[in-house]
């Protein structure tokens, strides 16, 4: 059983300056909920109730959000506004939250390694809150879909989606053999390949299930693209020495790390999800 999920939330969110000068980018609201809450809801609804945050300086608002605000509770107790706290109260009741700091921003692989003490020797999920994923009502969320794939193959799983040719250079990209519809055995992974060198049009998005041996692999992984320790490089090693599967998920993904994707997600959630 997979019980734990890591949320790397230490980044600076420079594409949203000046809004993110004092506010963590993960706390930017999509309608009435911050981005990170959507991700935690996905994790807990998939059965991963132990939530670990890899934070950095200036990220205390995230911990505060998943904690009780006694002053606020007192002010709205018994009023019609109390219902607006129902969703976060549910997460606080069902989730177990822990925190550690990434002392330096050295890439996603480095951030995952910082979370080793929160995970221990068991498989775990990873959610990048920048990627907001939604599915049709009644369908499994993306992380829950991946848990089912992991139960079958018992290896690391990366979520992938087909991306237009003119955008593929922005992503980590896989090459692989399709084992069954939507499931691939990874043979190669490249982080943000140069245009024209992409091994496929299947891009990795911010959902992973990782086996615990990934920590030792990351420790031996040298800096790669942008002189950072890339999770993609560690997963490539894991795929070559063992097995990594890629799963073409069912659902819709919004790149909320970009202003355009953030606005698109806000419009979609307002029209399809938001209920006052």
N, C-alpha and C positions, 0 to 999 in steps of 0.2 A: 504494500500500500504506500502511495506517495502522500505524505502529510505536510510537507513544507514547501514554501515558495519564497524565493528571493526577489526583492525589488531594488535594483540599482538606481538610486535617486540622488546621486552626488553631483551630477553635472550642473553647469552654470546656466544653461538655457539662453545663450547669447543671442539666438535668433529672435528672441522676444524682448530684448532690451528696448526701452527702459523698464518695462513691466516687471521683469525678473531681477531687477537690481536688488530688491529686498524680499521679493516673493518667490518661493521655489516654483519652477515651471510646472512641476507636478501638481501644484495647487491651483493652477489656472482653471477656471470653471468651464465645463461644457454644460451650458444652461445653468443648472442649479447645483451641480456636483463637481468637485475637483477631479481632474484626470485620474489621479492616483486612486480615488475611491472606486471608479469604474474597474480598475485593475484588481483591486482587493476583492470587490464583489465577485469578479470572475474566478479568482483563486478560491475563495471560500465556497462558492457554489459548485466548484469542481471537486470539493473535498479536501483542499489544501488549506487547513485552518491555521497552521503555524506560519505566520507571515514575518519575514525578516527583511528589514530595510538596511541597505548600505548607503549611508548618508554622508554628508559633508558639512562644512561650515555654512551657516545661514539656512539650515533646513529644519529648524525646530518646529516650524508650523506643521510639518507632516506628523510629528509625534503628538503635537497638541490636538490635531484633528481627530486622531484615533484615541482620544482620552476624554474624560468627563470635564465639561466646563461648568463648574458649580454656579458661577454667577449667572450664566446664560440660562441654565436649567431653572434657577430660582425665578428669574424674570419672566419666563414664558410658561411656567408651570400652571396647568389648568386652562391655558388659553388656546385659541384656535391655531396658533402658530406652532404648538408643540408637535403636531403631526409631521412637520418638516424635518424633525430629527429621527423619525422612525427608521430610515434606511441606515444611518450611521450607528444608531443604537444597536440594530441587529448585528452589524459587523463587529462592534465592540463586545457583544455578548458571545458571539460564536467564534471569534478569532483570538489567537494568542500572538501578541506583537512583541518583537525584539528588534534591537537596533545596534549597529556598529558603524564606525566611520571609516571611509576610504580617505587616507591621509593625503594622497596625491591623486590627481586625475591622470591615470596612465592607461586608459582604455577599458573596454568592457571586460576583457579577460582578467585584468587586475582587480576590477570591482567584484567580480564573481569570487575570486580568490579571497578577497577580504571577508566574504561571507561564510568561509569554511567553518568557523567556530559556531555559526548559527545553524548549520546543517548537520555536521557530523558525517558518519559513514552510511548515508542512505541517499537514494535518488531523490531529486527535488525539481521543482519547477522554477522557471525564471520568467518574469513578466517585465517588459519595458513599457512603462506607463505612457510613453510618447505614442505608442501604437494602440489606438482604441479599436477593439474588435467587437463587432456586434453580429448576432445571428438571429434568425427568424424565431418568433415566439414559439416555445415548445421544443426547440432544438437544443442540443448540447452546446454550451459555449466552446470557444476554441480550445481552451486549456483542458476541458473535460473530454473533448474529442481526442486530444493528444494522450491523455491518461489511458484511454482505451487502446491506442496504438502501442504505448509502452508496455501495457500488460501482455500484449501479444508477443512483442519482440525483445523486451527486457534490455533495452539499450537506450542510448541518448537519442532524442527525437528533436528535430528542428521543424518549425512551421515555415512553409514556403507558399508563395503565390506567383502566378504568372505576371510578368511586368513588361510593359512596352519596351521595344528595343532602345528607344532614346532615353530611357530612364534606368536601365539595368545597371549602369556604371555607378549608381548611387548606393548600391546594396552589396551585401555579401551574397554570392551566387554559388549554387551547387551544380555539380554534374553527377548523374547517377543512373542506375538501372531501375526501371519501374517494375516492382515486384507484384503489385496489384493496383487497381485503380486508385490513383492519388497517393500511393506510398512508394518511395524510392529508396534503394540502398545507395548511400552517398559514396562516390568514388573520388570526388575532388571538391574543394571549396576555395573560393577566391574572394578576398575582401575588396570591394569596389574596383573591379577590373577595368583596365583601360578600354575605351571604346573599340569594338572590333575583336576583343580577345575573350569575350564572355563565353563560358563553357555551356551555358543554356540561358533560357529566359526565366528560370525559377529562382526567385530572390528570397532570402531568409528575412523573416520579419521578427518582431520582438516577442516571440513565445518559444520557450525551450523546455524540454525535460532532460535533465543531465544526470548521468550516473556519477557516483562520488569519485571515481578514478580521474575525473576531469581535473581535480585540484592538483594532483601530482603532475599531470600533463601540462597544466598552465605554468606551474613552477619551472618547467624545463623549456617553456616556449619563449624564444627571444622576441624583442620588440619587432613589429612589422610595419604595416601601413601607418603613416603619420608618427612613426617612432613610438607606437603604443602597443601594449600587449593585447593582441586581438583574440577574442574568443573563437573567431572563425579559424584562425591558425591552429588553435588547440584542438578544435573539433576535426579539422582535416587530419591531424596526427591520429586522433582517436579512430577516425574512419579507416585510415590506412592500416592501423595495428589491430583493429577489432571491427566493430560495426556501429555505424550511425545511420539512422533512418531519417528521411525527410517526408513530411506529411503535407500534402496540399489541402489545406483546411477548407471547411465549408463556412462561409460567412463573409462579412465585409470588413475591411480594415481601413482606418483613416490614419494618415501620417500627421499626428498632432504636434510633431516636432517642427513642422513648417507652418507658417501663418495661413497659407492656402488650405492645408489639410485641417487645421484647427477650425477655420471658419466653416468648411464643408461638414465637419463632424458636428459642430454646433447646430447648423441648419438641419441636419439629418435627425439629430436627437430631439430637437424641438418639435419637429413634425411627426416623429415616429415613436418616441419613447417618453418624452416629458409629460408628466401628469401632475397638475397642481393639487 
